[in-house]
Amino acid sequence: MVLSHIEISNFRNISSIECDFSKRINFFFGDNAQGKTNLIEAIYHLCLARSFRTRDESELVRFGSGEFVLEGDFVNEMGIVKRVGVSLSRTQGKRVKIDGKRVGQLSQLVGQFPVVVLSSSDLILTTGPPAHRRRFFNILISQSSVDALADLKEYERTLKQRNSILAARAAGHSVRSEELDVWDQQLARRGEAVMKARDRMVDEVNSVLGGIYRKISGGEQLLEIRYDPNIAIPSKGSIAESMLDRIRRNRGRENRAGVTLAGPHRDDFSFKIGENDLRRYGSRGEHKTALIGVKAAEAHVLKKRLEEEPIILLDDLYAELDAGRSERLLSAFNESSQAFISGTSLDYQTSGGLSGHPVFFISAGRITGG
């Protein structure tokens, strides 16, 4: 998948931008707080109709404006062009169109315009709490499978409903056990589907991750992700049965706490370099290198599952990396992938490998070059 053209209006600090892109590597350089990350975010938003930086989308509308508008032309490997438009009005909400036709559910975008993003905020993936690691895998799984996305959304809906019943019980309201039993069954069934999807995805990522990390780092050690499910996957019997057993044993504690205490919403994932836990022992450079490896593996998995090259967004790529790793990192991604790479003005002065690729300069929300 390639983004050949974009038009941006009133998105964060960008008042108006229109430009064409190379189908391979595109560089954006500029000083901090000038709009490089905003441009990367706009491209991501066109692909998935969501931000990777905020859940409050009102922040995306430029100050003093009532609406942002994004439009772009995507070209797939068959040469078919699709025109995508995303707009957000402070009064009318979000509207998404593909080839001029309104998209009713945002899930319809999933898998059509695959995208992988690496930004400075992603360091929390290897350093922060489990919720960020679950979110990474949820997005990856959702982009690669409509069925898995449906299972995940249904699990979250069921969990929300079950928690509301438990909260009512904790507050002293009378709720029949039979009503909770129905939601227990649904939670266990959907939870099993979510856990199986995560387990398979970890295996797929690991099948390419070790070699990618070794190539980028120039070392001999391998990077591996380990799935740490909240409920152990049994060697015999079903995950759903194990989850139901845990739920029943937790019933008294849950009635007092008012929330569901077991299930894939409490899963975690760990990153290992050799046998060392990256979260405990890794340097900032090792964390950044590991993240690039994970994102490159993500791109490989999406390509394999969707038979379409994802768009690669690498924001502030050169931060935390030495010169050797900076030169090797792009080789981790498929040469046929389209990539958008941002860096500071200093990065532009010191980086090599730009020859033959379009270079854009961002200043005060305006773009020049190309």
C-alpha positions as a Markdown table, in Angstrom:
| # | Residue | x | y | z |
|---|---|---|---|---|
| 1 | Met | 0.0 | 0.0 | 0.0 |
| 2 | Val | 1.3 | 3.4 | -0.9 |
| 3 | Leu | 0.0 | 6.9 | 0.0 |
| 4 | Ser | 0.7 | 8.9 | -3.2 |
| 5 | His | -1.0 | 12.2 | -2.3 |
| 6 | Ile | -2.3 | 14.0 | 0.9 |
| 7 | Glu | -4.2 | 17.1 | 1.6 |
| 8 | Ile | -4.4 | 18.4 | 5.2 |
| 9 | Ser | -6.5 | 21.2 | 6.5 |
| 10 | Asn | -6.6 | 22.6 | 10.1 |
| 11 | Phe | -5.0 | 19.5 | 11.7 |
| 12 | Arg | -3.2 | 20.5 | 14.9 |
| 13 | Asn | -0.7 | 23.3 | 13.9 |
| 14 | Ile | -1.1 | 22.6 | 10.2 |
| 15 | Ser | -3.4 | 25.1 | 8.5 |
| 16 | Ser | -3.1 | 23.8 | 4.9 |
| 17 | Ile | -0.7 | 21.3 | 3.3 |
| 18 | Glu | -0.9 | 19.4 | 0.0 |
| 19 | Cys | 1.9 | 17.3 | -1.4 |
| 20 | Asp | 2.8 | 14.2 | -3.3 |
| 21 | Phe | 5.0 | 11.4 | -2.0 |
| 22 | Ser | 7.5 | 8.9 | -3.3 |
| 23 | Lys | 6.4 | 5.3 | -3.2 |
| 24 | Arg | 9.5 | 4.4 | -1.2 |
| 25 | Ile | 11.2 | 6.6 | 1.4 |
| 26 | Asn | 10.1 | 10.1 | 2.3 |
| 27 | Phe | 12.1 | 12.2 | 4.9 |
| 28 | Phe | 10.7 | 15.1 | 7.0 |
| 29 | Phe | 13.2 | 17.3 | 8.9 |
| 30 | Gly | 12.7 | 20.3 | 11.1 |
| 31 | Asp | 13.2 | 21.8 | 14.5 |
| 32 | Asn | 11.1 | 20.5 | 17.4 |
| 33 | Ala | 7.4 | 21.6 | 17.7 |
| 34 | Gln | 7.2 | 22.6 | 14.1 |
| 35 | Gly | 4.8 | 19.9 | 12.9 |
| 36 | Lys | 6.8 | 16.8 | 11.9 |
| 37 | Thr | 4.9 | 14.5 | 14.3 |
| 38 | Asn | 1.6 | 16.1 | 13.3 |
| 39 | Leu | 2.2 | 15.2 | 9.7 |
| 40 | Ile | 3.1 | 11.6 | 10.7 |
| 41 | Glu | -0.1 | 11.6 | 12.9 |
| 42 | Ala | -2.2 | 12.8 | 10.0 |
| 43 | Ile | -1.1 | 10.0 | 7.8 |
| 44 | Tyr | -1.8 | 7.4 | 10.5 |
| 45 | His | -5.2 | 9.0 | 11.0 |
| 46 | Leu | -6.0 | 8.6 | 7.3 |
| 47 | Cys | -5.2 | 4.9 | 7.6 |
| 48 | Leu | -7.1 | 4.0 | 10.7 |
| 49 | Ala | -9.3 | 7.0 | 11.5 |
| 50 | Arg | -7.7 | 7.2 | 14.9 |
| 51 | Ser | -4.7 | 8.9 | 16.6 |
| 52 | Phe | -1.7 | 7.2 | 18.0 |
| 53 | Arg | -1.1 | 10.1 | 20.4 |
| 54 | Thr | -4.4 | 11.0 | 22.1 |
| 55 | Arg | -7.8 | 9.6 | 22.8 |
| 56 | Asp | -9.3 | 13.2 | 23.0 |
| 57 | Glu | -9.7 | 13.9 | 19.3 |
| 58 | Ser | -10.9 | 17.4 | 19.8 |
| 59 | Glu | -7.1 | 18.2 | 20.4 |
| 60 | Leu | -6.6 | 17.4 | 16.7 |
| 61 | Val | -8.6 | 20.4 | 15.4 |
| 62 | Arg | -6.4 | 23.4 | 14.9 |
| 63 | Phe | -6.9 | 26.2 | 17.5 |
| 64 | Gly | -9.5 | 28.7 | 16.2 |
| 65 | Ser | -11.0 | 26.3 | 13.6 |
| 66 | Gly | -14.1 | 24.2 | 13.9 |
| 67 | Glu | -13.1 | 21.2 | 11.8 |
| 68 | Phe | -10.1 | 19.3 | 10.4 |
| 69 | Val | -10.1 | 17.6 | 7.0 |
| 70 | Leu | -7.7 | 14.9 | 5.8 |
| 71 | Glu | -7.8 | 13.5 | 2.2 |
| 72 | Gly | -5.4 | 11.1 | 0.6 |
| 73 | Asp | -5.0 | 8.8 | -2.4 |
| 74 | Phe | -3.9 | 5.2 | -1.6 |
| 75 | Val | -2.6 | 2.9 | -4.3 |
| 76 | Asn | -2.4 | -0.9 | -3.7 |
| 77 | Glu | -0.1 | -3.4 | -5.4 |
| 78 | Met | -2.6 | -3.9 | -8.2 |
| 79 | Gly | -2.5 | -0.2 | -9.0 |
| 80 | Ile | -6.0 | 0.5 | -7.8 |
| 81 | Val | -6.5 | 4.0 | -6.3 |
| 82 | Lys | -8.7 | 4.6 | -3.3 |
| 83 | Arg | -9.6 | 8.1 | -2.1 |
| 84 | Val | -9.9 | 8.3 | 1.6 |
| 85 | Gly | -11.3 | 11.3 | 3.5 |
| 86 | Val | -11.5 | 11.8 | 7.3 |
| 87 | Ser | -12.9 | 14.9 | 8.9 |
| 88 | Leu | -13.8 | 15.9 | 12.5 |
| 89 | Ser | -16.1 | 18.7 | 13.3 |
| 90 | Arg | -16.5 | 20.1 | 16.8 |
| 91 | Thr | -20.3 | 20.1 | 16.2 |
| 92 | Gln | -20.9 | 17.2 | 13.9 |
| 93 | Gly | -18.3 | 14.7 | 14.9 |
| 94 | Lys | -16.2 | 12.4 | 12.7 |
| 95 | Arg | -17.0 | 11.4 | 9.1 |
| 96 | Val | -15.0 | 8.9 | 7.1 |
| 97 | Lys | -15.4 | 8.4 | 3.3 |
| 98 | Ile | -13.8 | 6.0 | 0.9 |
| 99 | Asp | -14.2 | 7.0 | -2.8 |
| 100 | Gly | -16.9 | 9.5 | -1.7 |
| 101 | Lys | -19.0 | 6.9 | 0.1 |
| 102 | Arg | -19.6 | 7.3 | 3.8 |
| 103 | Val | -18.2 | 4.6 | 6.0 |
| 104 | Gly | -20.7 | 3.6 | 8.7 |
| 105 | Gln | -18.4 | 1.7 | 11.0 |
| 106 | Leu | -14.7 | 2.6 | 11.5 |
| 107 | Ser | -13.9 | -1.1 | 11.7 |
| 108 | Gln | -14.5 | -1.2 | 7.9 |
| 109 | Leu | -11.1 | 0.5 | 7.5 |
| 110 | Val | -9.3 | -2.3 | 9.3 |
| 111 | Gly | -6.9 | -4.1 | 7.0 |
| 112 | Gln | -7.6 | -1.9 | 4.0 |
| 113 | Phe | -4.8 | 0.6 | 4.7 |
| 114 | Pro | -2.3 | -1.2 | 7.0 |
| 115 | Val | 0.1 | 1.0 | 8.8 |
| 116 | Val | 3.0 | 0.6 | 11.3 |
| 117 | Val | 4.1 | 3.6 | 13.5 |
| 118 | Leu | 7.1 | 4.1 | 15.7 |
| 119 | Ser | 7.1 | 7.3 | 17.8 |
| 120 | Ser | 8.9 | 8.5 | 20.9 |
| 121 | Ser | 5.8 | 7.7 | 22.9 |
| 122 | Asp | 6.3 | 4.0 | 22.0 |
| 123 | Leu | 9.1 | 3.7 | 24.5 |
| 124 | Ile | 6.4 | 3.1 | 27.1 |
| 125 | Leu | 5.7 | -0.2 | 25.3 |
| 126 | Thr | 8.9 | -1.7 | 26.8 |
| 127 | Thr | 9.1 | 0.4 | 29.9 |
| 128 | Gly | 5.5 | 1.1 | 31.0 |
| 129 | Pro | 2.6 | -0.8 | 32.4 |
| 130 | Pro | 0.9 | -3.8 | 30.8 |
| 131 | Ala | -2.0 | -1.9 | 29.3 |
| 132 | His | 0.4 | -0.4 | 26.6 |
| 133 | Arg | 1.6 | -3.8 | 25.6 |
| 134 | Arg | -1.9 | -5.2 | 25.4 |
| 135 | Arg | -2.9 | -2.2 | 23.2 |
| 136 | Phe | 0.0 | -2.9 | 20.8 |
| 137 | Phe | -1.0 | -6.4 | 20.3 |
| 138 | Asn | -4.7 | -5.5 | 20.1 |
| 139 | Ile | -4.0 | -3.1 | 17.2 |
| 140 | Leu | -1.8 | -5.5 | 15.4 |
| 141 | Ile | -4.3 | -8.4 | 15.7 |
| 142 | Ser | -7.2 | -6.1 | 14.7 |
| 143 | Gln | -5.4 | -4.8 | 11.6 |
| 144 | Ser | -4.7 | -8.3 | 10.4 |
| 145 | Ser | -8.0 | -10.0 | 11.1 |
| 146 | Val | -11.6 | -8.7 | 11.0 |
| 147 | Asp | -12.8 | -11.8 | 13.0 |
| 148 | Ala | -10.2 | -11.2 | 15.7 |
| 149 | Leu | -11.3 | -7.5 | 15.9 |
| 150 | Ala | -14.9 | -8.7 | 16.4 |
| 151 | Asp | -13.8 | -11.1 | 19.2 |
| 152 | Leu | -11.9 | -8.3 | 20.9 |
| 153 | Lys | -14.7 | -5.8 | 20.7 |
| 154 | Glu | -17.2 | -8.4 | 22.0 |
| 155 | Tyr | -14.9 | -9.3 | 24.9 |
| 156 | Glu | -14.6 | -5.7 | 25.8 |
| 157 | Arg | -18.4 | -5.2 | 25.6 |
| 158 | Thr | -19.0 | -8.3 | 27.7 |
| 159 | Leu | -16.4 | -7.2 | 30.3 |
| 160 | Lys | -18.0 | -3.8 | 30.6 |
| 161 | Gln | -21.5 | -5.3 | 31.1 |
| 162 | Arg | -20.2 | -7.8 | 33.7 |
| 163 | Asn | -18.3 | -5.1 | 35.6 |
| 164 | Ser | -21.5 | -3.0 | 35.8 |
| 165 | Ile | -23.3 | -6.0 | 37.4 |
| 166 | Leu | -20.4 | -6.5 | 39.8 |
| 167 | Ala | -20.3 | -2.8 | 40.7 |
| 168 | Ala | -24.0 | -3.0 | 41.4 |
| 169 | Arg | -23.5 | -5.9 | 43.8 |
| 170 | Ala | -20.6 | -4.2 | 45.5 |
| 171 | Ala | -22.9 | -1.2 | 46.1 |
| 172 | Gly | -25.4 | -3.4 | 47.8 |
| 173 | His | -27.9 | -3.9 | 45.0 |
| 174 | Ser | -29.6 | -7.2 | 44.5 |
| 175 | Val | -28.5 | -9.0 | 41.4 |
| 176 | Arg | -29.5 | -12.6 | 40.6 |
| 177 | Ser | -26.6 | -15.1 | 40.2 |
| 178 | Glu | -28.2 | -16.4 | 37.1 |
| 179 | Glu | -27.8 | -13.1 | 35.4 |
| 180 | Leu | -24.1 | -13.0 | 36.2 |
| 181 | Asp | -23.7 | -16.6 | 35.0 |
| 182 | Val | -24.8 | -15.7 | 31.5 |
| 183 | Trp | -22.1 | -13.1 | 31.2 |
| 184 | Asp | -19.5 | -15.5 | 32.8 |
| 185 | Gln | -20.1 | -17.9 | 29.9 |
| 186 | Gln | -19.8 | -15.2 | 27.2 |
| 187 | Leu | -16.7 | -13.7 | 28.8 |
| 188 | Ala | -14.9 | -17.0 | 28.9 |
| 189 | Arg | -15.8 | -17.8 | 25.3 |
| 190 | Arg | -14.7 | -14.5 | 24.0 |
| 191 | Gly | -11.7 | -14.5 | 26.3 |
| 192 | Glu | -10.5 | -17.8 | 24.9 |
| 193 | Ala | -10.6 | -16.3 | 21.4 |
| 194 | Val | -8.7 | -13.2 | 22.4 |
| 195 | Met | -6.0 | -15.3 | 24.2 |
| 196 | Lys | -5.6 | -17.7 | 21.3 |
| 197 | Ala | -5.2 | -14.8 | 18.9 |
| 198 | Arg | -2.5 | -13.2 | 21.1 |
| 199 | Asp | -0.7 | -16.5 | 21.5 |
| 200 | Arg | -0.6 | -17.0 | 17.8 |
| 201 | Met | 0.5 | -13.5 | 17.1 |
| 202 | Val | 3.4 | -13.6 | 19.6 |
| 203 | Asp | 4.6 | -16.8 | 17.8 |
| 204 | Glu | 4.3 | -15.0 | 14.4 |
| 205 | Val | 6.2 | -11.9 | 15.6 |
| 206 | Asn | 8.9 | -14.0 | 17.2 |
| 207 | Ser | 9.5 | -16.0 | 14.0 |
| 208 | Val | 11.1 | -12.9 | 12.4 |
| 209 | Leu | 11.9 | -10.7 | 15.4 |
| 210 | Gly | 15.1 | -12.4 | 16.6 |
| 211 | Gly | 16.9 | -12.1 | 13.2 |
| 212 | Ile | 15.7 | -8.5 | 12.7 |
| 213 | Tyr | 17.0 | -7.4 | 16.1 |
| 214 | Arg | 20.4 | -9.1 | 15.5 |
| 215 | Lys | 20.7 | -7.4 | 12.2 |
| 216 | Ile | 19.9 | -3.9 | 13.6 |
| 217 | Ser | 22.0 | -4.3 | 16.8 |
| 218 | Gly | 25.0 | -5.9 | 15.1 |
| 219 | Gly | 25.2 | -8.3 | 18.0 |
| 220 | Glu | 24.7 | -12.0 | 18.6 |
| 221 | Gln | 21.8 | -12.0 | 21.1 |
| 222 | Leu | 18.2 | -12.4 | 20.0 |
| 223 | Leu | 15.2 | -10.4 | 21.1 |
| 224 | Glu | 12.1 | -12.4 | 22.0 |
| 225 | Ile | 8.6 | -11.5 | 23.2 |
| 226 | Arg | 7.0 | -13.8 | 25.8 |
| 227 | Tyr | 3.3 | -13.9 | 26.3 |
| 228 | Asp | 2.4 | -13.8 | 30.0 |
| 229 | Pro | -1.4 | -14.6 | 30.1 |
| 230 | Asn | -3.3 | -13.8 | 33.2 |
| 231 | Ile | -4.9 | -17.2 | 33.0 |
| 232 | Ala | -2.5 | -20.0 | 32.1 |
| 233 | Ile | -3.1 | -21.8 | 28.8 |
| 234 | Pro | -3.8 | -25.4 | 29.8 |
| 235 | Ser | -2.2 | -28.4 | 28.2 |
| 236 | Lys | -5.5 | -30.2 | 28.4 |
| 237 | Gly | -9.0 | -28.8 | 28.3 |
| 238 | Ser | -10.0 | -25.5 | 27.0 |
| 239 | Ile | -9.0 | -22.0 | 28.0 |
| 240 | Ala | -12.7 | -21.1 | 28.4 |
| 241 | Glu | -13.0 | -23.9 | 31.1 |
| 242 | Ser | -9.9 | -22.6 | 32.9 |
| 243 | Met | -11.3 | -19.1 | 32.8 |
| 244 | Leu | -14.7 | -20.1 | 34.1 |
| 245 | Asp | -13.0 | -22.0 | 37.0 |
| 246 | Arg | -11.0 | -18.9 | 37.9 |
| 247 | Ile | -14.1 | -16.7 | 37.7 |
| 248 | Arg | -16.0 | -19.0 | 40.0 |
| 249 | Arg | -13.2 | -19.1 | 42.5 |
| 250 | Asn | -13.0 | -15.3 | 42.4 |
| 251 | Arg | -16.7 | -14.7 | 42.8 |
| 252 | Gly | -16.6 | -13.6 | 46.5 |
| 253 | Arg | -13.6 | -11.2 | 45.9 |
| 254 | Glu | -15.2 | -9.8 | 42.7 |
| 255 | Asn | -18.5 | -9.1 | 44.5 |
| 256 | Arg | -16.5 | -7.0 | 47.0 |
| 257 | Ala | -14.2 | -5.3 | 44.5 |
| 258 | Gly | -16.9 | -4.7 | 41.9 |
| 259 | Val | -14.7 | -5.6 | 38.9 |
| 260 | Thr | -13.6 | -8.7 | 37.0 |
| 261 | Leu | -10.3 | -9.9 | 38.4 |
| 262 | Ala | -9.2 | -12.4 | 35.9 |
| 263 | Gly | -9.1 | -12.6 | 32.1 |
| 264 | Pro | -7.1 | -11.4 | 29.1 |
| 265 | His | -7.7 | -7.7 | 30.1 |
| 266 | Arg | -5.0 | -8.4 | 32.7 |
| 267 | Asp | -2.5 | -10.1 | 30.3 |
| 268 | Asp | 1.1 | -8.9 | 29.9 |
| 269 | Phe | 4.0 | -9.5 | 27.6 |
| 270 | Ser | 7.7 | -9.4 | 28.3 |
| 271 | Phe | 10.7 | -8.6 | 26.1 |
| 272 | Lys | 13.9 | -10.7 | 26.5 |
| 273 | Ile | 17.3 | -10.0 | 25.1 |
| 274 | Gly | 18.9 | -13.4 | 25.7 |
| 275 | Glu | 17.6 | -14.2 | 29.1 |
| 276 | Asn | 17.7 | -10.6 | 30.3 |
| 277 | Asp | 14.5 | -8.7 | 30.8 |
| 278 | Leu | 14.7 | -5.6 | 28.7 |
| 279 | Arg | 12.4 | -3.6 | 31.1 |
| 280 | Arg | 14.8 | -4.2 | 34.0 |
| 281 | Tyr | 18.2 | -4.2 | 32.3 |
| 282 | Gly | 18.0 | -2.5 | 28.9 |
| 283 | Ser | 19.6 | 0.9 | 28.1 |
| 284 | Arg | 17.6 | 3.6 | 26.3 |
| 285 | Gly | 19.5 | 2.7 | 23.1 |
| 286 | Glu | 18.6 | -1.0 | 23.5 |
| 287 | His | 14.9 | -0.1 | 24.2 |
| 288 | Lys | 14.9 | 2.0 | 21.0 |
| 289 | Thr | 16.6 | -0.7 | 18.9 |
| 290 | Ala | 14.1 | -3.3 | 20.3 |
| 291 | Leu | 11.2 | -1.1 | 19.4 |
| 292 | Ile | 12.4 | -0.7 | 15.8 |
| 293 | Gly | 12.8 | -4.5 | 15.7 |
| 294 | Val | 9.3 | -5.0 | 17.0 |
| 295 | Lys | 7.8 | -2.6 | 14.5 |
| 296 | Ala | 9.7 | -4.2 | 11.6 |
| 297 | Ala | 8.4 | -7.6 | 12.7 |
| 298 | Glu | 4.9 | -6.1 | 12.9 |
| 299 | Ala | 5.3 | -4.9 | 9.3 |
| 300 | His | 6.4 | -8.4 | 8.2 |
| 301 | Val | 3.4 | -10.0 | 9.9 |
| 302 | Leu | 0.9 | -7.5 | 8.3 |
| 303 | Lys | 2.5 | -8.1 | 4.9 |
| 304 | Lys | 2.1 | -11.9 | 5.3 |
| 305 | Arg | -1.4 | -11.8 | 6.6 |
| 306 | Leu | -2.9 | -9.1 | 4.3 |
| 307 | Glu | -0.6 | -9.7 | 1.3 |
| 308 | Glu | -0.2 | -5.9 | 1.2 |
| 309 | Glu | 2.9 | -3.9 | 2.2 |
| 310 | Pro | 2.0 | -1.7 | 5.2 |
| 311 | Ile | 2.9 | 2.0 | 5.3 |
| 312 | Ile | 5.8 | 2.6 | 7.7 |
| 313 | Leu | 5.8 | 5.8 | 9.9 |
| 314 | Leu | 9.1 | 6.4 | 11.8 |
| 315 | Asp | 8.8 | 9.5 | 13.9 |
| 316 | Asp | 12.0 | 11.0 | 15.5 |
| 317 | Leu | 13.8 | 7.9 | 14.2 |
| 318 | Tyr | 17.4 | 8.9 | 15.0 |
| 319 | Ala | 16.9 | 9.7 | 18.7 |
| 320 | Glu | 18.7 | 7.4 | 21.2 |
| 321 | Leu | 20.6 | 5.6 | 18.4 |
| 322 | Asp | 24.3 | 5.7 | 17.6 |
| 323 | Ala | 25.5 | 6.2 | 14.0 |
| 324 | Gly | 26.0 | 2.5 | 13.4 |
| 325 | Arg | 22.5 | 1.5 | 14.4 |
| 326 | Ser | 21.0 | 4.4 | 12.5 |
| 327 | Glu | 22.6 | 3.2 | 9.3 |
| 328 | Arg | 21.4 | -0.4 | 9.8 |
| 329 | Leu | 17.9 | 0.2 | 10.9 |
| 330 | Leu | 16.2 | 0.8 | 7.6 |
| 331 | Ser | 17.4 | -2.5 | 6.3 |
| 332 | Ala | 15.1 | -4.1 | 8.9 |
| 333 | Phe | 12.1 | -3.1 | 6.8 |
| 334 | Asn | 11.2 | -4.5 | 3.4 |
| 335 | Glu | 12.8 | -2.4 | 0.6 |
| 336 | Ser | 9.4 | -2.3 | -1.2 |
| 337 | Ser | 7.6 | -0.7 | 1.8 |
| 338 | Gln | 6.8 | 3.0 | 1.7 |
| 339 | Ala | 8.3 | 4.8 | 4.6 |
| 340 | Phe | 7.8 | 8.3 | 6.2 |
| 341 | Ile | 10.8 | 9.2 | 8.4 |
| 342 | Ser | 11.1 | 12.3 | 10.5 |
| 343 | Gly | 14.1 | 13.8 | 12.3 |
| 344 | Thr | 15.5 | 17.1 | 13.6 |
| 345 | Ser | 17.4 | 19.7 | 11.7 |
| 346 | Leu | 20.6 | 18.3 | 13.3 |
| 347 | Asp | 19.7 | 14.8 | 12.1 |
| 348 | Tyr | 19.5 | 16.2 | 8.6 |
| 349 | Gln | 23.0 | 17.6 | 8.9 |
| 350 | Thr | 24.5 | 14.4 | 10.2 |
| 351 | Ser | 22.5 | 11.6 | 8.6 |
| 352 | Gly | 23.6 | 9.8 | 5.5 |
| 353 | Gly | 21.6 | 7.7 | 3.0 |
| 354 | Leu | 19.3 | 10.5 | 1.9 |
| 355 | Ser | 20.5 | 10.6 | -1.7 |
| 356 | Gly | 17.8 | 9.9 | -4.2 |
| 357 | His | 14.9 | 10.2 | -1.7 |
| 358 | Pro | 12.6 | 13.2 | -1.4 |
| 359 | Val | 13.4 | 15.4 | 1.6 |
| 360 | Phe | 10.7 | 17.7 | 3.1 |
| 361 | Phe | 11.3 | 20.5 | 5.6 |
| 362 | Ile | 8.7 | 21.4 | 8.2 |
| 363 | Ser | 8.5 | 24.8 | 9.8 |
| 364 | Ala | 5.5 | 26.3 | 11.7 |
| 365 | Gly | 3.1 | 23.8 | 10.2 |
| 366 | Arg | 4.3 | 24.5 | 6.6 |
| 367 | Ile | 6.1 | 22.1 | 4.3 |
| 368 | Thr | 8.7 | 22.8 | 1.6 |
| 369 | Gly | 11.0 | 20.6 | -0.5 |
| 370 | Gly | 10.1 | 17.2 | -1.9 |
